[in-house]
Amino acid sequence: MLALERIPDQIGYLVLTEDGAVLSSGGELENDERIANIIVGLVTLTNKIDSKAFPNNEVFDKISITYPDHCYVICLSNKKLHVVKKKLASSTTTAIVEQPLIDV
C-alpha cells in the first residue's frame, strides 16, 4: 500500500475499487462515499468522451480538479483509483492559467 499520508500538502485521500468501494481513506476524505461516487462518475465519464477528439486507445493517466484553495488528483493504478486532496499555497493559485477549450 502506498503511504498517501506522506504526500506533501495532502489533506485527505481515498483508495477506491473501480466500482467505487472505499478500500482506505484518511484526512478530510475519510469514509467520504459522496466524493467517492463523484470521482467514479467522473472516471466513468472519461470512457464516454468523443472518440473523434480522443482515440479509444488513449486512457487517462491523471485527472486534476483545481479549486482556488485545494485540488483533487486522481490516478488509476493496479485497478484502483487513488485520490488525493491537496492544499494549494496562495502563490500557486495565482499561477493557474485558463486552458483553451477544444471545439469538437
DSSP file (Angstrom, degrees, kcal/mol; ACC not computed):
  #  RESIDUE AA STRUCTURE BP1 BP2  ACC     N-H-->O    O-->H-N    N-H-->O    O-->H-N    TCO  KAPPA ALPHA  PHI   PSI    X-CA   Y-CA   Z-CA
    1    1 A M              0   0    0      0, 0.0     2,-0.1     0, 0.0     0, 0.0   0.000 360.0 360.0 360.0 137.1    0.0    0.0    0.0
    2    2 A L        -     0   0    0      1,-0.1     2,-1.5     2,-0.0     3,-0.2  -0.409 360.0-120.2 -71.0 149.9    1.3    3.4   -0.8
    3    3 A A    >   +     0   0    0      1,-0.2     3,-1.7    -2,-0.1     4,-0.2  -0.624  41.7 167.3 -90.3  77.4    1.9    5.9    2.0
    4    4 A L  G >   +     0   0    0     -2,-1.5     3,-1.2     1,-0.3    -1,-0.2   0.729  68.8  70.1 -66.2 -20.9   -0.6    8.5    0.8
    5    5 A E  G 3  S+     0   0    0      1,-0.2    -1,-0.3    -3,-0.2     5,-0.1   0.748  92.4  59.7 -65.8 -22.0   -0.3   10.2    4.2
    6    6 A R  G <  S+     0   0    0     -3,-1.7    -1,-0.2     2,-0.1    -2,-0.2   0.512  73.2 115.7 -87.1  -5.6    3.3   11.2    3.3
    7    7 A I  S X  S-     0   0    0     -3,-1.2     3,-1.8    -4,-0.2    -3,-0.0  -0.484  77.8-106.2 -67.2 127.8    2.4   13.3    0.2
    8    8 A P  T 3  S+     0   0    0      0, 0.0     3,-0.1     0, 0.0    -1,-0.1  -0.272  96.9   2.6 -58.3 137.6    3.3   16.9    0.8
    9    9 A D  T 3  S+     0   0    0      1,-0.2    78,-3.1    77,-0.1     2,-0.2   0.544  89.5 149.4  65.2  10.9    0.3   19.2    1.4
   10   10 A Q  E <   +A   86   0A   0     -3,-1.8    76,-0.3    76,-0.2    -1,-0.2  -0.550  23.7 178.6 -75.4 140.2   -2.2   16.4    1.3
   11   11 A I  E     -     0   0A   0     74,-3.6    17,-3.1     1,-0.4     2,-0.3   0.319  66.8  -1.3-120.9   3.5   -5.2   17.0    3.5
   12   12 A G  E     -AB  85  27A   0     73,-1.1    73,-3.1    15,-0.3    -1,-0.4  -0.896  59.2-165.9 178.7 156.4   -7.1   13.8    2.6
   13   13 A Y  E     -AB  84  26A   0     13,-1.9    13,-1.9    -2,-0.3     2,-0.3  -0.993   4.1-164.2-152.2 157.2   -7.0   10.7    0.4
   14   14 A L  E     -AB  83  25A   0     69,-2.5    69,-3.0    -2,-0.3     2,-0.5  -0.991   6.6-160.7-137.2 143.5   -9.2    7.8   -0.9
   15   15 A V  E     -AB  82  24A   0      9,-2.6     8,-3.3    -2,-0.3     9,-1.4  -0.993  26.5-179.3-121.9 121.7   -8.3    4.5   -2.4
   16   16 A L  E     -AB  81  22A   0     65,-2.9    65,-2.5    -2,-0.5     6,-0.2  -0.839  29.1-119.9-121.9 152.8  -11.2    3.1   -4.3
   17   17 A T  E >   -A   80   0A   0      4,-2.2     3,-1.8    -2,-0.3    63,-0.2  -0.405  46.4 -98.0 -75.2 168.7  -12.0    0.0   -6.3
   18   18 A E  T 3  S+     0   0    0     61,-0.7    62,-0.1     1,-0.3    -1,-0.1   0.772 126.8  52.5 -62.7 -24.6  -13.0    0.6  -10.0
   19   19 A D  T 3  S-     0   0    0      2,-0.1    -1,-0.3     0, 0.0    21,-0.0   0.411 125.6 -99.4 -93.2   3.5  -16.7    0.4   -9.0
   20   20 A G    <   +     0   0    0     -3,-1.8     2,-0.2     1,-0.3    -2,-0.1   0.452  68.9 147.6 102.6   1.0  -16.3    2.9   -6.2
   21   21 A A        -     0   0    0      1,-0.1    -4,-2.2    15,-0.0     2,-0.6  -0.522  51.5-119.3 -70.8 135.8  -15.9    0.9   -3.0
   22   22 A V  E     +B   16   0A   0     -2,-0.2    -6,-0.2    -6,-0.2     3,-0.1  -0.656  34.7 173.8 -79.9 118.4  -13.7    2.6   -0.4
   23   23 A L  E     -     0   0A   0     -8,-3.3     2,-0.3    -2,-0.6    -7,-0.2   0.846  69.9 -10.1 -89.7 -42.0  -10.6    0.5    0.4
   24   24 A S  E     +B   15   0A   0     -9,-1.4    -9,-2.6     2,-0.0    -1,-0.4  -0.984  66.4 170.9-153.4 158.8   -8.8    3.0    2.5
   25   25 A S  E     +B   14   0A   0     -2,-0.3     2,-0.3   -11,-0.2   -11,-0.2  -0.978   2.1 174.5-161.4 165.7   -9.2    6.7    3.3
   26   26 A G  E >   +B   13   0A   0    -13,-1.9   -13,-1.9    -2,-0.3     3,-1.4  -0.985  45.5  18.0-169.0 169.4   -7.9    9.4    5.6
   27   27 A G  E >  S-B   12   0A   0     -2,-0.3     3,-1.7     1,-0.3   -15,-0.3  -0.274 122.5 -12.7  62.2-143.5   -7.9   13.1    6.5
   28   28 A E  T 3  S+     0   0    0    -17,-3.1    -1,-0.3     1,-0.3   -16,-0.2   0.671 140.5  53.3 -65.2 -17.4  -10.8   15.2    5.1
   29   29 A L  T X  S+     0   0    0     -3,-1.4     3,-2.1   -18,-0.2    -1,-0.3   0.302  73.7 142.3-100.4   9.3  -11.8   12.4    2.8
   30   30 A E  T <  S-     0   0    0     -3,-1.7     3,-0.1     1,-0.3   -16,-0.1  -0.322  86.2 -17.0 -58.7 121.4  -12.0    9.7    5.4
   31   31 A N  T 3  S+     0   0    0      1,-0.2     2,-1.5    -2,-0.1    -1,-0.3   0.760  89.8 158.0  54.1  30.7  -15.0    7.4    4.6
   32   32 A D    <>  +     0   0    0     -3,-2.1     4,-1.9     1,-0.2    -1,-0.2  -0.646  10.6 169.2 -88.4  86.6  -16.4   10.1    2.2
   33   33 A E  H  > S+     0   0    0     -2,-1.5     4,-2.3     1,-0.2    -1,-0.2   0.750  71.9  63.4 -71.4 -23.9  -18.6    8.0    0.0
   34   34 A R  H  > S+     0   0    0      2,-0.2     4,-1.9     1,-0.2    -1,-0.2   0.955 107.9  41.1 -64.1 -49.2  -20.2   11.1   -1.6
   35   35 A I  H  > S+     0   0    0      1,-0.2     4,-2.7     2,-0.2    -2,-0.2   0.895 112.2  56.9 -64.5 -39.5  -16.8   12.2   -3.0
   36   36 A A  H  X S+     0   0    0     -4,-1.9     4,-2.4     1,-0.2    -2,-0.2   0.913 107.6  47.6 -57.7 -43.8  -16.0    8.6   -4.0
   37   37 A N  H  X S+     0   0    0     -4,-2.3     4,-2.2     2,-0.2    -1,-0.2   0.883 111.7  50.2 -65.9 -38.7  -19.3    8.4   -6.0
   38   38 A I  H  X S+     0   0    0     -4,-1.9     4,-2.2     2,-0.2    -2,-0.2   0.926 111.4  48.5 -64.2 -44.4  -18.5   11.7   -7.7
   39   39 A I  H  X S+     0   0    0     -4,-2.7     4,-2.6     2,-0.2     5,-0.2   0.926 111.5  48.7 -62.7 -46.5  -14.9   10.5   -8.6
   40   40 A V  H  X S+     0   0    0     -4,-2.4     4,-2.6     1,-0.2    -1,-0.2   0.898 110.9  51.7 -62.3 -39.9  -16.2    7.2  -10.0
   41   41 A G  H  X S+     0   0    0     -4,-2.2     4,-2.0     2,-0.2    -1,-0.2   0.897 110.4  48.7 -61.7 -40.5  -18.8    9.1  -12.1
   42   42 A L  H  X S+     0   0    0     -4,-2.2     4,-1.3     2,-0.2    -2,-0.2   0.920 112.2  47.3 -65.5 -44.5  -16.1   11.4  -13.5
   43   43 A V  H  X S+     0   0    0     -4,-2.6     4,-0.7     1,-0.2     3,-0.3   0.899 111.4  51.5 -65.0 -40.0  -13.8    8.5  -14.4
   44   44 A T  H >< S+     0   0    0     -4,-2.6     3,-1.0     1,-0.2     4,-0.3   0.884 105.4  57.0 -61.9 -38.6  -16.7    6.7  -16.0
   45   45 A L  H >< S+     0   0    0     -4,-2.0     3,-1.7     1,-0.2    -1,-0.2   0.834  95.5  64.2 -62.0 -33.4  -17.5    9.8  -18.0
   46   46 A T  H >< S+     0   0    0     -4,-1.3     3,-0.9    -3,-0.3    -1,-0.2   0.787  96.0  58.9 -63.4 -25.3  -13.9    9.8  -19.4
   47   47 A N  T << S+     0   0    0     -3,-1.0    -1,-0.3    -4,-0.7    -2,-0.2   0.640 103.6  52.8 -74.9 -13.7  -14.8    6.5  -21.1
   48   48 A K  T <  S+     0   0    0     -3,-1.7    -1,-0.2    -4,-0.3    -2,-0.2   0.270  78.0 128.4-106.1   9.9  -17.6    8.2  -23.0
   49   49 A I  S <  S-     0   0    0     -3,-0.9     5,-0.1    -4,-0.2    -3,-0.0  -0.383  77.2 -83.0 -68.0 145.2  -15.6   11.1  -24.5
   50   50 A D    >>  -     0   0    0      1,-0.2     4,-2.1    -2,-0.1     3,-0.7  -0.241  34.1-147.4 -51.5 120.4  -16.0   11.6  -28.2
   51   51 A S  T 34 S+     0   0    0      1,-0.2    -1,-0.2     2,-0.2     5,-0.1   0.693  95.0  64.1 -69.0 -18.3  -13.6    9.2  -30.0
   52   52 A K  T 34 S+     0   0    0      1,-0.2    -1,-0.2     3,-0.1    -2,-0.1   0.858 110.6  37.4 -71.0 -33.7  -13.1   11.7  -32.8
   53   53 A A  T <4 S+     0   0    0     -3,-0.7    -2,-0.2     1,-0.3    -1,-0.2   0.861 133.0  23.2 -82.8 -38.1  -11.4   14.1  -30.3
   54   54 A F  S  < S-     0   0    0     -4,-2.1    -1,-0.3    -5,-0.1    -2,-0.0  -0.964  87.2-123.6-133.6 114.6   -9.7   11.4  -28.3
   55   55 A P    >   -     0   0    0      0, 0.0     3,-1.7     0, 0.0    -3,-0.1  -0.176  23.4-118.3 -56.6 149.4   -8.9    8.0  -29.7
   56   56 A N  T 3  S+     0   0    0      1,-0.3    -7,-0.0    -5,-0.1    -4,-0.0   0.789 110.0  63.5 -60.3 -30.3  -10.2    5.0  -27.8
   57   57 A N  T 3  S+     0   0    0      2,-0.0     2,-0.5     0, 0.0    -1,-0.3   0.580  85.3  90.2 -76.2  -5.9   -6.8    3.6  -27.1
   58   58 A E    <   +     0   0    0     -3,-1.7     2,-0.3    -4,-0.0    -4,-0.0  -0.795  56.0 178.9 -91.2 126.1   -5.9    6.7  -25.0
   59   59 A V        -     0   0    0     -2,-0.5     2,-0.1     1,-0.0    -2,-0.0  -0.860  34.8 -92.8-120.0 159.8   -6.8    6.4  -21.4
   60   60 A F        -     0   0    0     -2,-0.3    16,-0.2     1,-0.2     3,-0.1  -0.427  26.1-172.5 -74.2 145.1   -6.2    8.9  -18.7
   61   61 A D  S    S-     0   0    0      1,-0.4    15,-0.6    -2,-0.1     2,-0.3   0.754  76.3  -1.9 -94.9 -39.5   -3.0    8.9  -16.6
   62   62 A K  E     -C   75   0A   0     13,-0.2     2,-0.4     2,-0.0    -1,-0.4  -0.990  56.5-156.9-154.7 141.3   -4.1   11.6  -14.2
   63   63 A I  E     -C   74   0A   0     11,-2.4    11,-3.0    -2,-0.3     2,-0.4  -0.991  13.7-166.3-119.7 130.0   -7.1   13.8  -13.6
   64   64 A S  E     -C   73   0A   0     -2,-0.4     2,-0.5     9,-0.2     9,-0.2  -0.966   7.1-168.2-117.7 132.9   -6.7   17.1  -11.7
   65   65 A I  E     -C   72   0A   0      7,-2.6     7,-2.5    -2,-0.4     2,-0.5  -0.980  16.9-161.1-118.3 116.6   -9.6   19.1  -10.4
   66   66 A T  E     +C   71   0A   0     -2,-0.5     5,-0.2     5,-0.2    -2,-0.0  -0.869  15.1 175.9-112.4 129.6   -8.4   22.5   -9.2
   67   67 A Y        -     0   0    0      3,-2.9    21,-0.0    -2,-0.5    -2,-0.0  -0.718  49.1 -95.7-114.0 168.5  -10.2   24.9   -6.8
   68   68 A P  S    S+     0   0    0      0, 0.0    25,-0.1     0, 0.0     3,-0.1   0.842 120.9  21.0 -57.6 -34.5   -8.7   28.2   -5.5
   69   69 A D  S    S+     0   0    0      1,-0.2    19,-2.5    23,-0.1     2,-0.3   0.549 130.1  14.9-115.1  -8.3   -7.5   26.7   -2.3
   70   70 A H  E     - D   0  87A   0     17,-0.3    -3,-2.9    23,-0.0     2,-0.3  -0.966  57.3-153.2-154.9 169.4   -7.2   23.0   -2.9
   71   71 A C  E     -CD  66  86A   0     15,-2.3    15,-2.8    -2,-0.3     2,-0.4  -0.969  12.8-135.2-144.1 160.7   -7.2   20.4   -5.7
   72   72 A Y  E     -CD  65  85A   0     -7,-2.5    -7,-2.6    -2,-0.3     2,-0.5  -0.968  15.6-163.0-114.6 134.0   -8.0   16.7   -6.2
   73   73 A V  E     -CD  64  84A   0     11,-2.5    11,-2.3    -2,-0.4     2,-0.5  -0.983   7.4-167.6-118.8 126.1   -5.6   14.5   -8.1
   74   74 A I  E     +CD  63  83A   0    -11,-3.0   -11,-2.4    -2,-0.5     2,-0.3  -0.958   9.1 173.9-120.0 125.6   -7.0   11.2   -9.4
   75   75 A C  E     -CD  62  82A   0      7,-2.5     7,-3.3    -2,-0.5     2,-0.5  -0.968  23.7-140.8-129.8 146.6   -4.8    8.3  -10.7
   76   76 A L  E     + D   0  81A   0    -15,-0.6     2,-0.3    -2,-0.3     5,-0.2  -0.939  33.7 157.3-106.7 123.2   -5.6    4.8  -11.8
   77   77 A S  E >   - D   0  80A   0      3,-2.8     3,-1.5    -2,-0.5    -2,-0.1  -0.980  64.4  -4.6-149.0 133.0   -3.1    2.2  -10.7
   78   78 A N  T 3  S-     0   0    0     -2,-0.3     3,-0.1     1,-0.3    -1,-0.1   0.871 127.3 -58.5  52.3  41.7   -3.4   -1.6  -10.3
   79   79 A K  T 3  S+     0   0    0      1,-0.2   -61,-0.7   -62,-0.1     2,-0.4   0.743 117.5 111.0  60.5  26.0   -7.2   -1.4  -11.0
   80   80 A K  E <   -AD  17  77A   0     -3,-1.5    -3,-2.8   -63,-0.2     2,-0.6  -0.975  66.2-131.4-127.5 144.6   -7.6    1.0   -8.0
   81   81 A L  E     -AD  16  76A   0    -65,-2.5   -65,-2.9    -2,-0.4     2,-0.6  -0.848  19.1-160.8 -93.9 124.4   -8.4    4.7   -8.1
   82   82 A H  E     -AD  15  75A   0     -7,-3.3    -7,-2.5    -2,-0.6     2,-0.5  -0.934  10.1-174.5-107.4 121.0   -6.1    6.8   -5.9
   83   83 A V  E     -AD  14  74A   0    -69,-3.0   -69,-2.5    -2,-0.6     2,-0.4  -0.965   3.9-175.4-120.6 127.6   -7.5   10.2   -5.0
   84   84 A V  E     -AD  13  73A   0    -11,-2.3   -11,-2.5    -2,-0.5     2,-0.6  -0.988  14.1-153.2-124.3 130.8   -5.5   12.8   -3.1
   85   85 A K  E     -AD  12  72A   0    -73,-3.1   -74,-3.6    -2,-0.4   -73,-1.1  -0.913  23.0-169.9 -99.7 121.4   -6.9   16.1   -1.9
   86   86 A K  E     -AD  10  71A   0    -15,-2.8   -15,-2.3    -2,-0.6     2,-0.3  -0.896  22.0-126.0-117.9 142.5   -4.1   18.7   -1.6
   87   87 A K  E     - D   0  70A   0    -78,-3.1     2,-0.4    -2,-0.4   -17,-0.3  -0.673  27.4-139.9 -79.8 135.5   -4.0   22.1   -0.1
   88   88 A L        -     0   0    0    -19,-2.5     2,-0.1    -2,-0.3   -79,-0.0  -0.820  12.7-123.5 -99.6 137.3   -2.7   24.8   -2.6
   89   89 A A    >>  -     0   0    0     -2,-0.4     4,-1.4     1,-0.1     3,-0.9  -0.456  26.7-115.3 -71.0 151.3   -0.4   27.5   -1.5
   90   90 A S  H 3> S+     0   0    0      1,-0.3     4,-0.8     2,-0.2    -1,-0.1   0.817 116.6  55.4 -61.2 -31.0   -1.7   31.0   -2.2
   91   91 A S  H 34 S+     0   0    0      1,-0.2     4,-0.5     2,-0.2    -1,-0.3   0.803 103.8  56.0 -71.5 -27.4    1.1   31.7   -4.6
   92   92 A T  H X4 S+     0   0    0     -3,-0.9     3,-1.1     1,-0.2     4,-0.3   0.871  99.7  58.4 -70.1 -37.2    0.1   28.6   -6.6
   93   93 A T  H >< S+     0   0    0     -4,-1.4     3,-0.8     1,-0.3    -1,-0.2   0.804 101.6  54.6 -67.3 -27.5   -3.4   29.7   -7.1
   94   94 A T  T 3< S+     0   0    0     -4,-0.8    -1,-0.3     1,-0.2    -2,-0.2   0.681 101.0  61.2 -77.3 -15.5   -2.3   32.9   -8.9
   95   95 A A  T <  S+     0   0    0     -3,-1.1     2,-0.3    -4,-0.5    -1,-0.2   0.445  73.5 119.1 -90.3   0.3   -0.3   30.8  -11.4
   96   96 A I    <   -     0   0    0     -3,-0.8     2,-0.5    -4,-0.3    -3,-0.0  -0.519  49.5-159.5 -70.8 126.6   -3.3   29.0  -12.7
   97   97 A V        -     0   0    0     -2,-0.3     2,-0.2     0, 0.0    -2,-0.1  -0.914  21.0-116.0-110.5 131.9   -3.7   29.7  -16.4
   98   98 A E        -     0   0    0     -2,-0.5    -2,-0.0     1,-0.1     0, 0.0  -0.483  31.5-136.0 -67.2 129.8   -7.0   29.2  -18.2
   99   99 A Q        -     0   0    0     -2,-0.2     2,-0.1     1,-0.1    -1,-0.1  -0.636  20.9-107.5 -88.4 143.7   -6.7   26.4  -20.8
  100  100 A P        -     0   0    0      0, 0.0     2,-0.2     0, 0.0    -1,-0.1  -0.390  35.0-117.8 -68.1 148.4   -8.2   26.8  -24.2
  101  101 A L        -     0   0    0     -2,-0.1     2,-0.6     1,-0.0     0, 0.0  -0.565  18.6-125.2 -84.8 150.5  -11.3   24.8  -25.0
  102  102 A I        -     0   0    0     -2,-0.2     2,-0.7     2,-0.0   -49,-0.0  -0.868  18.3-143.1 -96.7 122.9  -11.3   22.2  -27.8
  103  103 A D              0   0    0     -2,-0.6    -2,-0.0     1,-0.1     0, 0.0  -0.781 360.0 360.0 -88.6 116.2  -14.2   22.7  -30.2
  104  104 A V              0   0    0     -2,-0.7    -1,-0.1     0, 0.0   -52,-0.0   0.401 360.0 360.0-104.1 360.0  -15.5   19.4  -31.3
